[in-house]
Amino acid sequence: MDGDFRAEFVRSPGALKQHPALVLNADYRPLSYYPLSLWSWQDAVKAAWLDRVAIVAEYDEVVHSPSTEIRIPSVVVLKDFVKPQKRVAFTRFNLFLRDEFHCQYCGSKGELTFDHVVPRAAGGVTSWENVVAACSPCNLKKGSKSLHRAGMSLRKPPRRPGAEELRNTGRKFPPNHLHDSWMDFLYWDTELDA
């Protein structure tokens, strides 16, 4: 019996990911919206045990140690406030988030790459103000030509986003799974009771 349990545990490590905990800052706002700030249930239990977080909501499932039983946390709040970063890192992910995962030439969604508005061959730099999300067909069409020569235009001019702006944009893209206990802390399409 013990061997069967161990084999099942080893075979399905994904089962451990089924109860993530939403992590809130001390102001009860998620640390990030996209990606949503989540911890594994093990990390949430450990942080609670070390008195680094308060458990706000729990799943119905429990975990056991030889001497303790604890319900798995579904929402935890940090006891110490983590100051949000004001500077937004220039990364591919943040660029796509700024452009809301749409090609800035045709507006399509899906497989995206990035494009230098002023081509590098013409002295264009890799910066917030010169790089946009682009689908492969538009990127190939533009190539190393200027927008005018390619007969293309941008949906909106590229610019450096603010940290709060990027966080708010991330709220438009909820993950596939939102547990009911998280809804009071996330403001995606939730209707307030009158």
C-alpha positions as CSV (number, residue, x, y, z in Angstrom):
1,M,0.0,0.0,0.0
2,D,2.7,2.5,1.0
3,G,4.6,1.7,-2.3
4,D,1.4,2.4,-4.3
5,F,1.0,5.8,-2.7
6,R,4.6,6.7,-3.3
7,A,4.4,5.6,-6.9
8,E,1.2,7.6,-7.4
9,F,2.8,10.6,-5.8
10,V,5.8,10.4,-8.1
11,R,3.7,9.8,-11.2
12,S,1.4,12.8,-10.7
13,P,3.5,15.7,-9.4
14,G,1.0,18.0,-11.2
15,A,-1.5,17.1,-8.5
16,L,0.5,19.4,-6.2
17,K,-0.3,22.3,-8.4
18,Q,-4.0,22.0,-8.1
19,H,-4.4,24.3,-5.1
20,P,-2.5,27.5,-5.8
21,A,-2.7,30.4,-3.3
22,L,-3.4,33.9,-4.4
23,V,-0.7,36.1,-2.8
24,L,-1.7,39.6,-1.8
25,N,0.5,42.4,-0.7
26,A,-0.1,43.9,2.8
27,D,-2.6,46.4,1.2
28,Y,-4.7,43.4,0.0
29,R,-3.9,43.9,-3.7
30,P,-2.2,41.1,-5.7
31,L,1.5,41.5,-6.0
32,S,1.0,41.2,-9.8
33,Y,-2.0,40.7,-12.1
34,Y,-0.3,39.3,-15.1
35,P,1.1,36.9,-14.4
36,L,-1.2,36.6,-11.4
37,S,0.8,36.3,-8.2
38,L,0.3,32.7,-7.1
39,W,2.2,30.3,-4.8
40,S,2.1,26.6,-4.6
41,W,0.1,25.3,-1.6
42,Q,3.4,24.1,-0.1
43,D,4.9,27.6,-0.2
44,A,1.7,29.1,1.2
45,V,1.7,26.6,4.1
46,K,5.4,27.2,4.8
47,A,5.0,31.0,4.8
48,A,2.0,30.7,7.1
49,W,4.0,28.4,9.4
50,L,6.9,30.9,9.5
51,D,4.3,33.7,10.3
52,R,5.2,35.7,7.1
53,V,1.6,35.7,5.8
54,A,-1.9,35.6,7.2
55,I,-4.3,33.1,5.7
56,V,-7.4,34.9,4.4
57,A,-9.3,32.1,2.7
58,E,-8.9,28.3,2.5
59,Y,-9.8,25.4,0.2
60,D,-11.9,22.6,1.6
61,E,-8.9,20.2,1.3
62,V,-6.5,19.6,4.1
63,V,-2.9,18.4,4.4
64,H,-1.5,16.4,7.3
65,S,1.7,16.1,9.1
66,P,2.2,13.6,11.9
67,S,1.0,16.1,14.5
68,T,-1.0,18.8,12.6
69,E,-3.8,19.1,10.1
70,I,-4.2,22.3,8.1
71,R,-6.6,23.4,5.4
72,I,-4.8,24.4,2.3
73,P,-4.7,28.2,1.9
74,S,-6.4,29.7,-1.2
75,V,-5.6,33.4,-0.4
76,V,-2.7,34.7,1.7
77,V,-1.7,38.2,2.6
78,L,1.9,39.3,3.3
79,K,2.5,40.7,6.7
80,D,5.1,43.1,5.4
81,F,4.3,45.5,2.5
82,V,6.4,44.9,-0.6
83,K,6.9,48.2,-2.4
84,P,5.9,47.8,-6.1
85,Q,8.7,48.5,-8.6
86,K,8.3,51.9,-10.3
87,R,10.6,51.0,-13.2
88,V,9.2,48.6,-15.8
89,A,11.8,46.2,-17.1
90,F,12.1,46.1,-20.9
91,T,11.3,42.5,-21.6
92,R,9.6,40.7,-24.4
93,F,6.7,39.7,-22.1
94,N,6.2,43.3,-20.8
95,L,6.4,44.6,-24.4
96,F,3.6,42.2,-25.4
97,L,1.6,43.1,-22.4
98,R,2.0,46.8,-23.2
99,D,0.7,46.1,-26.7
100,E,-2.1,43.9,-25.2
101,F,-0.9,40.8,-27.2
102,H,-1.9,42.4,-30.5
103,C,0.1,43.1,-33.6
104,Q,0.6,46.8,-33.7
105,Y,0.3,46.8,-37.5
106,C,-2.8,44.7,-38.3
107,G,-4.3,44.1,-34.8
108,S,-4.2,40.3,-35.0
109,K,-3.6,38.1,-31.9
110,G,-1.7,34.9,-31.7
111,E,1.9,34.1,-32.5
112,L,3.8,37.4,-32.0
113,T,7.3,38.5,-32.5
114,F,8.7,42.0,-32.1
115,D,9.7,44.6,-34.7
116,H,11.9,47.7,-34.7
117,V,9.8,50.6,-36.1
118,V,12.9,52.3,-37.3
119,P,15.0,49.3,-38.5
120,R,18.3,48.6,-36.8
121,A,19.9,48.8,-40.2
122,A,18.8,52.5,-40.4
123,G,20.1,53.2,-36.9
124,G,17.0,52.2,-34.9
125,V,17.6,51.2,-31.3
126,T,16.1,48.5,-29.2
127,S,13.9,50.5,-26.8
128,W,10.4,51.0,-25.6
129,E,10.0,53.9,-28.0
130,N,11.1,51.9,-31.1
131,V,10.0,48.3,-30.6
132,V,6.4,46.9,-31.1
133,A,4.7,43.6,-31.0
134,A,4.1,42.3,-34.6
135,C,2.7,39.1,-36.1
136,S,5.1,37.2,-38.4
137,P,3.3,38.2,-41.7
138,C,3.5,41.9,-40.8
139,N,7.1,41.6,-39.6
140,L,8.1,39.9,-42.9
141,K,6.2,42.5,-45.0
142,K,7.9,45.4,-43.2
143,G,11.3,43.8,-43.1
144,S,14.0,46.4,-42.8
145,K,12.0,49.1,-44.5
146,S,10.6,52.3,-43.0
147,L,6.8,52.4,-42.3
148,H,6.3,54.7,-45.2
149,R,8.2,52.5,-47.7
150,A,6.4,49.4,-46.5
151,G,3.0,51.2,-46.7
152,M,2.2,50.4,-43.1
153,S,1.1,52.3,-40.1
154,L,1.0,51.7,-36.3
155,R,-2.2,51.3,-34.4
156,K,-0.6,53.4,-31.6
157,P,2.9,54.9,-31.1
158,P,5.3,52.9,-29.0
159,R,6.2,54.4,-25.6
160,R,7.5,53.4,-22.2
161,P,4.7,52.2,-20.0
162,G,4.4,53.1,-16.4
163,A,4.3,50.4,-13.8
164,E,0.8,51.1,-12.7
165,E,-0.4,51.2,-16.3
166,L,1.2,47.8,-17.0
167,R,-0.4,46.3,-13.8
168,N,-3.8,47.7,-14.9
169,T,-3.3,46.2,-18.4
170,G,-2.5,42.9,-16.9
171,R,-5.9,42.9,-15.1
172,K,-7.5,42.5,-18.6
173,F,-6.0,39.1,-19.0
174,P,-7.2,36.8,-16.2
175,P,-5.7,33.3,-16.0
176,N,-7.8,30.3,-17.1
177,H,-8.6,29.3,-13.5
178,L,-9.9,31.8,-11.0
179,H,-11.0,30.2,-7.7
180,D,-14.2,31.6,-6.1
181,S,-12.3,32.7,-3.0
182,W,-10.1,35.0,-5.1
183,M,-12.8,37.1,-6.6
184,D,-13.1,39.6,-3.8
185,F,-9.4,40.5,-4.4
186,L,-9.5,40.6,-8.2
187,Y,-11.5,43.2,-10.0
188,W,-12.0,41.5,-13.4
189,D,-15.7,41.8,-14.4
190,T,-17.0,41.4,-10.9
191,E,-20.3,43.0,-10.2
192,L,-20.6,44.6,-6.8
193,D,-23.8,44.0,-4.8
194,A,-25.9,47.0,-4.3
